């Protein structure tokens, strides 16, 4: 895997984790929430593992079926893409 892609995925997952944790903090204080669309956009752009980890650590959005099924789906898609493009298994 190229170094720039590894750095991008690390940054995207850190962003996804922090975004979900920020939303959890705002939910507790009844502040201005992060839109769900933005959380899914973070997943789509490569931060799905960070969002999933934050869901488990902060116990956030675990009662919403859209997140319980959607975020692991994005994770599975990214694992499949990784295996397809960067694994010698398919070559």
MARZA-448687 format. One line per field, with one value per residue: residue number from 1; residue in three letters; x, y, z of N, C-alpha, C in turn. Coordinates in nm, 4 decimals. Atoms other than C-alpha are relative to their C-alpha. Example, Ala and Ser with C-alpha at 12.3 -4.5 7.8 and 13.67 -1.06 7.14 Angstrom:
// residues 2
i	(1;2)
aa	(ALA;SER)
n.xx	(0.0890;-0.0820)
n.yy	(-0.1190;-0.1190)
n.zz	(0.0000;-0.0060)
ca.xx	(1.2300;1.3670)
ca.yy	(-0.4500;-0.1060)
ca.zz	(0.7800;0.7140)
c.xx	(0.0900;-0.0770)
c.yy	(0.1200;0.1090)
c.zz	(0.0000;0.0730)
// end
This chain:
// residues 91
i	(1;2;3;4;5;6;7;8;9;10;11;12;13;14;15;16;17;18;19;20;21;22;23;24;25;26;27;28;29;30;31;32;33;34;35;36;37;38;39;40;41;42;43;44;45;46;47;48;49;50;51;52;53;54;55;56;57;58;59;60;61;62;63;64;65;66;67;68;69;70;71;72;73;74;75;76;77;78;79;80;81;82;83;84;85;86;87;88;89;90;91)
aa	(UNK;UNK;UNK;UNK;UNK;UNK;UNK;UNK;UNK;UNK;UNK;UNK;UNK;UNK;UNK;UNK;UNK;UNK;UNK;UNK;UNK;UNK;UNK;UNK;UNK;UNK;UNK;UNK;UNK;UNK;UNK;UNK;UNK;UNK;UNK;UNK;UNK;UNK;UNK;UNK;UNK;UNK;UNK;UNK;UNK;UNK;UNK;UNK;UNK;UNK;UNK;UNK;UNK;UNK;UNK;UNK;UNK;UNK;UNK;UNK;UNK;UNK;UNK;UNK;UNK;UNK;UNK;UNK;UNK;UNK;UNK;UNK;UNK;UNK;UNK;UNK;UNK;UNK;UNK;UNK;UNK;UNK;UNK;UNK;UNK;UNK;UNK;UNK;UNK;UNK;UNK)
n.xx	(0.0850;-0.0823;-0.0069;0.0968;0.1310;0.0010;0.0165;0.1364;0.0939;-0.0180;0.0607;0.1442;0.0548;-0.0089;0.1070;0.1269;0.0102;0.0212;0.1298;0.1026;-0.0155;0.0497;0.1454;0.0442;-0.0119;0.1049;0.1290;0.0132;0.0202;0.1109;-0.0544;0.0239;-0.0471;-0.0605;0.1009;-0.0289;-0.0562;-0.1438;-0.0611;-0.0070;-0.0984;-0.1302;-0.0134;-0.0176;-0.1320;-0.1059;-0.0084;0.1024;-0.0512;-0.0027;0.1381;0.0434;-0.0677;0.0611;0.1329;-0.0155;-0.0631;0.0878;0.1365;0.0763;0.0740;0.0098;0.1396;0.0522;-0.0266;-0.0738;-0.1416;-0.0392;-0.0218;-0.0679;-0.1432;-0.0704;0.0046;-0.1099;-0.1250;-0.0150;-0.0329;-0.1392;-0.0848;0.0053;-0.0801;-0.1410;-0.0406;0.0003;-0.1038;-0.1319;-0.0388;-0.0517;0.0941;0.0747;-0.0907)
n.yy	(-0.1167;-0.1216;-0.0736;-0.1091;0.0577;0.0392;-0.1237;-0.0478;0.0845;-0.0290;-0.1300;0.0120;0.0749;-0.0868;-0.0990;0.0676;0.0276;-0.1258;-0.0549;0.0760;-0.0313;-0.1372;0.0072;0.0593;-0.1046;-0.0993;0.0615;-0.0021;-0.1382;-0.0548;-0.1038;0.0147;0.1331;0.0250;0.0689;0.1391;0.0009;-0.0254;0.1218;0.0967;-0.0485;0.0391;0.1443;0.0178;-0.0497;0.0861;-0.0012;0.0887;0.0737;-0.0957;-0.0210;0.1237;0.0079;-0.1010;0.0498;0.1013;-0.0578;-0.1018;0.0526;-0.1042;0.0405;0.1461;0.0413;-0.0358;0.1090;-0.0564;0.0013;0.1351;0.0763;-0.0800;-0.0179;0.1256;0.0217;-0.0780;0.0666;0.1189;-0.0459;-0.0437;0.1193;0.0629;-0.0798;0.0193;0.1322;0.0033;-0.0838;0.0018;0.1317;0.0926;0.1119;-0.0039;-0.0050)
n.zz	(0.0000;0.0021;-0.1273;-0.0041;-0.0251;-0.1413;-0.0768;0.0216;-0.0729;-0.1429;-0.0276;0.0179;-0.1131;-0.1180;0.0164;-0.0252;-0.1432;-0.0722;0.0368;-0.0716;-0.1423;-0.0161;0.0033;-0.1269;-0.1021;0.0224;-0.0329;-0.1462;-0.0453;0.0778;0.0868;0.1433;0.0375;0.1304;0.0820;0.0325;0.1348;-0.0111;-0.0538;0.1088;0.0962;-0.0553;0.0288;0.1433;0.0389;-0.0521;-0.1455;-0.0557;-0.1157;-0.1104;-0.0440;-0.0663;-0.1283;-0.0864;-0.0374;-0.1036;-0.1194;-0.0591;0.0013;0.0676;0.1187;0.0053;0.0033;0.1316;0.0954;0.1121;-0.0342;-0.0387;0.1230;0.1023;-0.0245;0.0306;0.1444;0.0568;-0.0397;0.0836;0.1346;0.0015;-0.0103;0.1319;0.0929;-0.0345;0.0461;0.1455;0.0608;-0.0618;-0.0491;0.1016;0.0043;0.1244;0.1159)
ca.xx	(0.0000;0.1432;0.2528;0.0252;-0.2768;-0.1845;-0.1526;-0.4862;-0.6686;-0.5170;-0.6257;-0.9737;-1.0273;-0.9028;-1.1428;-1.4310;-1.3551;-1.3339;-1.6459;-1.8540;-1.7100;-1.7844;-2.1433;-2.1751;-2.0472;-2.2871;-2.5739;-2.5051;-2.4986;-2.7942;-2.5767;-2.5722;-2.5368;-2.3309;-2.5645;-2.5922;-2.5134;-2.1736;-2.1023;-2.1867;-1.9760;-1.6813;-1.7471;-1.7687;-1.4396;-1.2491;-1.3150;-1.5556;-1.3278;-1.2825;-1.6572;-1.7198;-1.4588;-1.6096;-1.9560;-1.8311;-1.6138;-1.8590;-2.1696;-2.3055;-2.5653;-2.5835;-2.9620;-3.0063;-3.0385;-2.9037;-2.5708;-2.5669;-2.5895;-2.4506;-2.1124;-2.0120;-2.1257;-1.8840;-1.6109;-1.6731;-1.6622;-1.3285;-1.1824;-1.2999;-1.1465;-0.8210;-0.8086;-0.8901;-0.6370;-0.3524;-0.3480;-0.1490;-0.4369;-0.6135;-0.3041)
ca.yy	(0.0000;0.3415;0.5581;0.8455;0.6153;0.4781;0.8338;0.9313;0.6325;0.6980;1.0626;0.9730;0.7195;0.9615;1.2215;0.9714;0.8704;1.2302;1.3340;1.0576;1.1266;1.4985;1.4156;1.1991;1.4829;1.7265;1.4809;1.4637;1.8434;1.8950;2.1077;2.1422;1.7897;1.6635;1.5692;1.1971;1.2719;1.4033;1.0884;0.8704;1.0923;1.0320;0.6576;0.6847;0.8769;0.6052;0.6718;0.3853;0.1961;0.5087;0.5707;0.2054;0.2122;0.5327;0.3763;0.0895;0.2946;0.5821;0.3638;0.6174;0.5524;0.1845;0.1850;0.3206;0.0408;0.2704;0.2907;-0.0631;-0.2037;0.0841;0.1408;-0.2301;-0.2466;0.0342;-0.1461;-0.4663;-0.2751;-0.1170;-0.4539;-0.5995;-0.3111;-0.3505;-0.7217;-0.6640;-0.3873;-0.4497;-0.8191;-1.0789;-1.3209;-1.2101;-1.2073)
ca.zz	(0.0000;-0.0864;0.2058;0.1080;0.1117;0.4537;0.5873;0.4313;0.5812;0.9242;0.9085;0.7796;1.0580;1.3240;1.1836;1.1876;1.5463;1.6664;1.4764;1.6333;1.9801;1.9343;1.8443;2.1556;2.3733;2.2143;2.2603;2.6334;2.6683;2.4320;2.2064;1.8302;1.6891;1.3995;1.1123;1.0423;0.6791;0.7845;0.9864;0.6868;0.4614;0.6937;0.6532;0.2776;0.2564;0.4413;0.8087;0.8640;1.1034;1.3162;1.3266;1.4155;1.6910;1.8292;1.8190;2.0340;2.2727;2.3256;2.2835;2.0373;1.7664;1.8621;1.8785;1.5251;1.2705;1.0005;1.1840;1.3239;0.9697;0.7613;0.9249;0.9270;0.5633;0.4745;0.6706;0.4756;0.1473;0.2401;0.3441;0.0131;-0.1814;0.0074;-0.0667;-0.4311;-0.4983;-0.2537;-0.1708;-0.3580;-0.2926;-0.6117;-0.8342)
c.xx	(0.0899;-0.0065;-0.1061;-0.1403;-0.0130;-0.0216;-0.1420;-0.1003;0.0118;-0.0678;-0.1522;-0.0645;0.0086;-0.1100;-0.1364;-0.0207;-0.0319;-0.1361;-0.1125;0.0073;-0.0493;-0.1519;-0.0549;0.0070;-0.1071;-0.1374;-0.0223;-0.0314;-0.1168;0.0450;-0.0354;0.0675;0.0669;-0.1045;0.0427;0.0618;0.1507;0.0734;0.0121;0.0979;0.1414;0.0253;0.0316;0.1394;0.1149;0.0101;-0.0959;0.0499;0.0087;-0.1385;-0.0495;0.0640;-0.0598;-0.1414;0.0099;0.0560;-0.0952;-0.1444;-0.0957;-0.0600;-0.0157;-0.1443;-0.0650;0.0403;0.0817;0.1505;0.0489;0.0287;0.0851;0.1497;0.0765;-0.0031;0.1131;0.1346;0.0255;0.0371;0.1461;0.0967;0.0026;0.0822;0.1486;0.0496;0.0101;0.1199;0.1400;0.0461;0.0517;-0.0924;-0.0690;0.0901;0.0511)
c.yy	(0.1234;0.0748;0.1082;-0.0527;-0.0440;0.1232;0.0534;-0.0819;0.0178;0.1305;-0.0072;-0.0747;0.0793;0.1061;-0.0622;-0.0287;0.1274;0.0608;-0.0700;0.0272;0.1412;0.0014;-0.0588;0.1031;0.1066;-0.0558;0.0022;0.1398;0.0677;0.1184;-0.0260;-0.1285;0.0002;-0.0730;-0.1434;-0.0113;0.0216;-0.1217;-0.1073;0.0439;-0.0328;-0.1485;-0.0230;0.0406;-0.0759;-0.0049;-0.0939;-0.0770;0.0904;0.0269;-0.1236;-0.0136;0.0999;-0.0416;-0.0997;0.0588;0.0961;-0.0468;0.1022;-0.0543;-0.1515;-0.0488;0.0349;-0.1064;0.0494;-0.0033;-0.1407;-0.0856;0.0761;0.0104;-0.1319;-0.0343;0.0762;-0.0635;-0.1226;0.0378;0.0419;-0.1179;-0.0714;0.0759;-0.0164;-0.1352;-0.0057;0.0747;-0.0230;-0.1372;-0.0857;-0.1217;-0.0078;-0.0065;-0.1363)
c.zz	(0.0000;0.1334;0.0089;0.0287;0.1459;0.0892;-0.0131;0.0812;0.1509;0.0383;-0.0114;0.1167;0.1299;-0.0048;0.0296;0.1475;0.0771;-0.0309;0.0753;0.1507;0.0302;0.0015;0.1286;0.1122;-0.0133;0.0324;0.1508;0.0523;-0.0694;-0.0845;-0.1450;-0.0481;-0.1365;-0.0841;-0.0336;-0.1391;0.0038;0.0570;-0.1087;-0.1081;0.0468;-0.0238;-0.1466;-0.0452;0.0649;0.1506;0.0686;0.1221;0.1224;0.0553;0.0744;0.1386;0.0990;0.0421;0.1145;0.1291;0.0710;0.0131;-0.0602;-0.1292;-0.0114;0.0002;-0.1343;-0.1005;-0.1185;0.0258;0.0341;-0.1231;-0.1014;0.0181;-0.0199;-0.1490;-0.0689;0.0345;-0.0869;-0.1434;-0.0071;0.0153;-0.1349;-0.1033;0.0274;-0.0519;-0.1518;-0.0592;0.0554;0.0487;-0.1150;-0.0142;-0.1357;-0.1234;-0.0353)
// end
